[in-house]
Amino acid sequence: MTQLTLPQFSFKLRDHYLIGENVSFKASPNTSGLFSANGPDTIVIHFTAGSSLHSSVDVLTNADSGVSAHFAIGRSGDIVQMLPTNRIAWHAGESVYAGRRGLNRYSIGIELDNAGQLKAKEDGLFESWFGSTYDESEVIAARHPHQSFKGYWHKYTDIQIAATMSLCRLLCEHYPISTVVGHDEIAPSRKVDPGPAFPMEELRKSLAQSTEKKESHSDKSSERGLHTQIRDKVIDVTSSQKRHVANVSANSLNVRTGPSILSPLVEPALYKGEVLNVLEKRGEWAKVSFTKTGWVNTHYINEISVRLPLKR
């Protein structure tokens, strides 16, 4: 993968519809209605495994297909929106992540025009399941984490990746997005998209950096910025007459620098039974101290309150 110094796209979101150059809308009837009042908190990235953007959009907007997504992004960076971002799409299928089932109810689905996993031919070309062939320059060889062998994968274009990053950044500004995952992460037994050709970690890092810059600017420009308001709501965790501790309930638990799966990891991971001091809580995240300080998802800890002796 080349260094991701990619062009920026200028998008706006107005009344849950995307506005920008090379953006179009084709309505899909396949929806389960509105998201809950909190809105979507997850983005799921897919590949279409189709022959073109338009053929995939035709499937995603067909009432008989039983599938849909919010956006599809072509190899030239053009975007087709099919559902407003306040409505539930049918892209995740049977899915589980972070203790939640049925990710359609929580997530925005983005489909990328890409042929997916390919098969090597004797003539040096690579073939998709639908019969199209690709030159070696359009393919990477890599092992998917769910597979034991090295496979061949259709590359994404740089401008397609740039459009995806810009769209995800905009969605994070408008909704409480805390998780960005591939379809293969929420349905690992049956899905491999978006596959190793997609720079998922680079996307997460880019979004985390954008979020941190925005929070830093907000704190400096306002006496009570967003971060301060949230912190004040939970500060009584440390100011009460109780000491809040927790033990790790998962076999292994990642620690992050901020209250988001997009935030960088703090090494090492924690292990089942380890005892933590809970310093602060923000939604489903807790700031904890052990030998270091970091944030963990509260789904994987058991909290205990220990009353402190009264000061005389």
C-alpha positions, 0 to 999 in steps of 0.5 A, a space after each residue: 500500500 502506498 503512503 496515504 497522502 490522499 486528496 481531500 473531498 469537500 462534502 456536507 451532510 444536510 438533513 441526513 443527505 450527502 452533498 458534494 461533487 460527484 455525489 448522487 442519490 438513488 433510493 433503496 426501499 430496503 430499510 427497517 425505519 429510523 435509527 434510535 434517538 442516539 443515531 448510528 455509532 458505528 461505520 461498517 466497510 464492505 466491498 461489493 464483490 461486483 463488476 461495477 458501481 452501477 450494477 452493485 447499486 442496482 442490487 442494493 436498490 432492488 426491493 427483491 434483493 433483501 440488501 441495502 447500504 447507505 453509500 456505495 463508492 466507485 473506483 473514480 471516487 464518485 458516491 451514490 447514496 441510497 438511504 438517508 443516514 438516519 434510516 437503518 440499512 440491510 448491510 450487516 446481516 447476522 453480525 456480532 461485535 462488542 457484545 451487540 448483535 444485529 449491527 444494522 441497528 447501530 451502523 452506517 454501511 459503506 460499500 466499495 466497488 471492488 471485485 474482492 478475492 481473485 483467483 490466479 490464472 495460468 496466463 498470469 491474469 487474475 479472475 473474479 467470481 463473475 468472470 472479469 480478469 485483472 492485471 497483476 498491477 491491479 492485485 495484491 497478494 496477502 493473507 486474510 486474518 481469517 484464512 490460512 493461505 495467501 490470497 489475491 485481492 483486487 486493489 482499491 484506487 487511491 481516490 476511492 480510499 480518499 473519498 471513503 476517508 473523507 466521508 467517514 470523517 464527515 459522518 464522525 462529525 455528525 454522529 456519535 461514531 465510536 467504532 469503524 469496522 470491516 464486515 469481516 470483523 462483525 461476521 468473521 465466520 462468513 465474510 472477508 470484506 473489505 479484505 487486506 487490500 483496504 487500509 483499515 488501520 490507516 482509516 482508524 488512525 486518520 479518524 482518531 487524529 481528526 477527532 483529537 484535533 477537533 476536541 483540542 480546538 474545542 477546548 481552547 476556543 470555549 471555556 466549556 467545550 465538549 470534552 469539558 462538559 462530558 468530563 463534568 458529568 462523570 467527575 463524581 466517580 473520583 470525587 464521591 465517598 467511594 473508591 471505584 475499582 473493577 476487574 477485567 472479565 475478558 480473557 484479554 482487554 485492549 487499552 486505548 489512549 482515548 474513549 474510542 475504538 479509533 484511539 491508538 492502543 496502550 501496550 500491554 493489553 490487560 488480562 482476566 482478573 486484573 484489578 483497575 482503578 476507575 477514574 472517569 466514565 464516558 458512555 460505554 468507556 472508562 478511564 482506568 489506572 493500573 501500571 499505566 492510565 488508559 481507556 477500556 470498554 466497560 462491557 469487559 470489566 466488572 465494577 465494584 464500589 468500595 466506600 472510603 473512610 469519612 474524613 474527620 
